[in-house]
């Protein structure tokens, strides 16, 4: 969440910086509450100063002028009652402010441009060339079903829409991709692998910003309440919730495989075919904890780590910087990696790499101490998909398909998969 003092002391600055995201519900109330809090604090401080001064005078008046002392005592009694009322009002305003802060997104970085949606995202770079075909390439769902490795019908039979079943070499390729990505990030990029629970408490979802804003997009159990994770970002970031990290250990980088569960409540009718918007999908996630002054360099490194997967697999992709209207709730800046899908004749997002600055750390109370005895400071958190497994599999099927319907497997995956083609 945002710094309450920043909101109180600089309400118009907050309004200006958030304006590039578009309309923010609750922002006016937040600014009003911030101004009201600042006014109440000033009134309370003035009143305490008056009481302290009057208390000093009281000692002298008790000896020199008892009548005046009695009048001053009555005034102090009134002042004390007034202070209690102000303290109660201040407590109420601060509680309201805290609740509003949970609903307000992070401040965009100064490099984030205004814009309404993905069509306004600036292109950062394009890498590789789209594959050329002497035939009309097919989308992955047609290829997968024809090859007998994807079964969307049985996925619907088992669990309903937006589920699929992977069979034979499709299932093995999914597992190969997970292991390939984990090994790359561990061995080449220096991340530490973690395997966390896939069910988390409400506090964990609040800590990374999924709640309360996006509760309708979450799957959860009842009695006791657990949330199925929408991404490994949630449990991995919360590994250090309520902790103070030794400064010399930063930056810390974790990589984790997990299934992800999303209701896609706001995506009815969108991308209903194939592996693009499933309710359950696999992902490899990278999470970093850094000092504030290092986080922007670490964002570039993390993005490069995600790109390396695509480069090694020989997939054509581009990097875009999300504009204000497309920026995620908790992110200060995000790079999206979009892979080319020749069977769909379009780019598809396959990874989002974000710097959340101290937004998540303040919610989850994750701090570090530079040296022994120093006052703890909030860390900066970052995360990025490295990558979304199903979408990577889809890109491989579409990019390396052959005229006879078979698919060539990228060379780095062959040792993991145990086969060089699917036919």
N, C-alpha and C positions, 0 to 999 in steps of 0.2 A: 504494500500500500504506500501511498505518498506520505511524506513527512508532515505530521500534523502542524508542526511549527511553521513549516514553509507555507502551508495553506493559510495559516493564521496571519503570518507576517507579509505574505506576497500574494494575496488573492487574485489580483488582476494579472500577474505574471502567470499564475496557474491557468487562468482562463485563456490567455493568449496562446500558451504552449499546447493546451489540449484542443484548441479550436481547429487545428489541422486534421484532427481525427473526425471532424464533423460534429454533429449535435451529440452532446453527452447528457443523457437524462440524469438529473440530480446535481448537475454542476452548479446551477444557480443556488440551490439550497446549501451546497457545500461552501460556496463563497460567502453566503449570508451567515452561515454558522461560524465560519472562520472569523468573520468580522465581529460577530456577536461575542465570540469567545475572547477576542483581543480586548474588546470594550469592557467585558466583565472582569478580566484579569486586572485591567488598569483601575477599575473601581474598587476591587478588593484590595489592591496594593495601596491605593490612596487611603482607604478606610483604615487599614492596619497602621499606616503611618500616623493618621490622626489619633487612633487609639493609643499608640505608643507615646505620642507627645502628650496627650491628655493624662495618661497614667503617670507620667513624670510630674506634671503640674499638680496632680491630686495630692501627692505627698506634702507639697508646700502648702496647699490650700487647707488641708486638714488641720494645720497648726495656726495659720494666719486668718483664715476666713471660712469657718465651718459652713455657713449658708451657701457660699459660692461652691464649696466642695460638694454639698448635697445636690446642687443644680448640675454640677459636672458629672456626678455619679449617675444622675438620671439620664443625662445625655449619653454617657458611656453604655448604659443599659440599652438605650435605643439603638446605639451604634452596634452593639453586640448582636442584637436581634436582626438588624439590617445585614450584618456580615453573614449570619447563618442563612438568611434568605439568598444572599448573593452566592454563597458557597454551594447551596443546593441547586440554584439555577445554573451555575457554572458546571457542576457535575452532570446535570441533565444535558446541557449543550455539548459537553465533551463526549458523552455517550452517543448523542445523535451524530456528532461529527465522526466518531469512530465507526459507526454503522454506515454512514455515507461514504467514508473512505474505502470501505470494503467493496463498494460498487463503482468506484471511480478508477479508470485505467491509468497505466503508467504514463509519465511524461515522455513524449517522443524526443529522441535525440535531435540536435539542431540540424543534422544532415538529412533528416527525413523530410521528404517533400509533401506538400498538400496533395490530396487526390481523393476520389470517391471510391475507387475499387481497383481490381487487378489490372484493368486496362490503363491505369495511370502509373503503374510501377515502372521506374526507370530501369533500363537494361544496363547491367554492370559489365558483363562479358558473355560471349558465346564460345563454346569449346567444342571442337570437332566438326564434322560434317554429317548431315543426315545420310543414311544409307540409300544407295540407288538400287532400284529393282527393275528388272525387265518384265515384271508382271505387277498386277495391282495387289499391294500387300493387304493382308487380312488383319482385323482386330484380334487381340489375344483371346477373347472369349470364343471366337469361332475356331481359332487354331487349337486352343486347349481342349475343347470338347471333341474336335475331330481326332486329336491325338490320344484321347482317352485319359487326360491328366487333370482336367477340371470338370467337375460335375455340379453345375448350378442347380439343376432340378432336385438332386438329392439333398443339397444344402437347404433348399426351401422345405423339402419334406421333413427334415430333421428339426429345423429351427425357424423357418419362415424366411421372408425376403431379406436380402442383403447378407446372406451366408452362402458359403460354398464348401465343397469337399474337394480336396486335392488327392490324387491317386498316383500310385506307382512312381514314375520318374518326376512327376510334378511335385509330389510330397518330398522326394529326395532332393530335388533342386531347391525347394524352399529351405530345407535343413542345411543344404550346402551353402546357400547364401548367408544364412545366419552365422555359420561357423567361419566362413571367409571374412565377413565384416568384423566379427569379434577379434579374430586373429590379427587382421590388419591394424585395427585401432589399438590393440594391446601391444603387439610386437613392433610396429612401426611408429605409432603415434604416442605411445607412453601412457595409455589409459589403464586404470585398474578395473578389472572386471568385477561386477557385483551381480548377485542374483537375489532379488528382493521379493517380498510378498506381492501378489497381484490383487489382493483386497486390502484396502486401507481405511483408516478412520477419517471422520469428517475434518479433524484438525489438519491432516495431511493435504486434503483437497483445498482447504482454505489457505494453507501455507504457500501453495504455488499459484493461487489465483483462480482455480477452477470453481470454487464456491465463494460466495453465494451466487455469483453472476450467472453461472452456466449449469445450474443444478438440473435443468430440464434435459441437458445433453448427456447426463451421467446415468449409468446403470447402478442400482444399489439393492442391497438386501434389506429385509425388514426383520427386526427382533432377533439378534442385535443388528444394528445398522453398520453395514460395510459398503464401501464404494468399490466397484470394479474399476481398475485404473484405466484412464483414457490414454495414458502414455507412461513409460517408465520414468519420465521426468518427475512425476509426483512422488513415488517412494524414494527415488535416489536423491532428490533435492532435500527431502525431509530426513535423510540419514543424519544430518547435522542440525536438525531443529532443536532449539533451546541449548545450543552448544557454543562455546568459545574456542575457536581453532587457534593453535599456535601459528603465529605469522610466518615462521620459516617453512611451514608445510605447504604454503600456498605458492603457486596454484595447485589445486587438487583436481584431477580429472578421473571420472568414472565412466565406464561403458557397460551397458546392460541390455540383454535381450529380454523382451517381454511380449506377451500378447496384449493387445489394446482393445478396449471395449468402448464404443461410442454409439449413442442412440441416433445421432445425426438428425436431431429433432427439427433443425431449421433447413434441412436439405431434401425435403419431400419432392420427388420428381426429378432430382438432379443426379446425373451420372449413375443411373440405376443398373447399367450393364457392366459386367466384368468385375475386376478386382479393385475398382477405384474407391468406392464408398461402402465398404462392408461394416457391419456392426462389430465384427471381430477380425482383427488382422495382426500380423506379427511385425515387430519393429526392433531395430537396434538403435539405442539412444545414447548420446554422449552428453554428459553434464559436467560443468566446471564451476569451481569456487575460486575466486581471485580477489586480489587487492583491488580497490577502486581504480587506482591509476593504471592498472594493467589490463582492465577488462576489454578495452576496445581493440588492443593488439590480440588478445586472446580470442575475440570474436572472429577476426580474420583467420587465425590459425584453425579454429574449430570448423569454420566454413571450408577451408582448404582440406581438412581431414575428411569431410563428407564428400567433397569433390573427387578426392583420390579414389574412392570406390568406383565412381562412374568412369573415371579415366582408365582404371585398370580393367574394367569390363568392356571398354571400347564403346561406350554409349554417348551419343551426341546430347549435349545439354546446354542450358544457359543459366546465368545467375541474374536475378532481379532484386532490387532493393524495394521493400514494401513501402508504399506511400501511406500517409496518415490514415486514410479511410480503410486500408486493408491490413493495418497493423494489429497484431493480436493484443488482447487485453493487458497482459502483464509485460509485454515487450517494449523496450525503448527503441530498439532497432532490430530489423530482421532481414536476412537474406534468404530468399527462396531459391532452391535449385529445382529447375524444371527440366525433365527429361523428354526427349523427342519420342513420340509414339507414332511411327509411320502408318500403322494400321488405322489410326484415328485421325491422321494428318493434323496433329496438334501437339503442343507441349503440355505436360502434366506435372504438377508439383510433386516432388519426391522427397524433399527435405526442407525443413525450415530451421535456420540457425539464428538464434536470438541472444541478445544481451538484455537482461532484465534489470541491470544496475542493482540498486539496493531494494527494489520493489518487493521481491519475494523474500529477501532476507529480513526485511522489517516485519513482514507478516509471520514468518517462521522463527524470528528471533535468532538468526544465524550470524554470529559475530566472530571477529578475530582480534588478537592482541599482537601489536607489532613487536613489542619487547616486554619482558617481565616488568610489571608495575605500570605499564601504559593502560590508559582507558580503552576498553573494548570498542571497536568500530564495526559497522555492518560490512559484510563481504558483498561482492557482486556475484550474481549467479548467471550462468549461461547454459544453454542447451541446444542440441541440434540432432536431427535424425541422421543416423549413419549406416543404413538408410531404412526407409519403409520397404519391407521385404516383398509384399505382394505386388507393389507397383514396380519394383525392380524386376521381379519375375515377368511381369507383363511386358516391360520394356525389352527384355531379352527375347521373349517370344516374338514380338513384333519386329524387332530390329534385325534378328538373325534368322528369320524364316526363309525358307527356300521355295522354289516354284512348286515342288512336289508335296508341300505341306509339312515337311520335316523342319527341324530347328537345330542350328549349330549352337553348341554351348561355348561361351567364352573360355579361352584357354585357362585363365586362373582358377576357374571353377571346376575343371575336370578332375583334379586330384580329390576335391571335396565330394563331388557328385558320384564319381566312379564311372562316368560315361561321357562321351564327347558329342552326342547328338540325341535328339528325341525324334522318333519316327513311328 
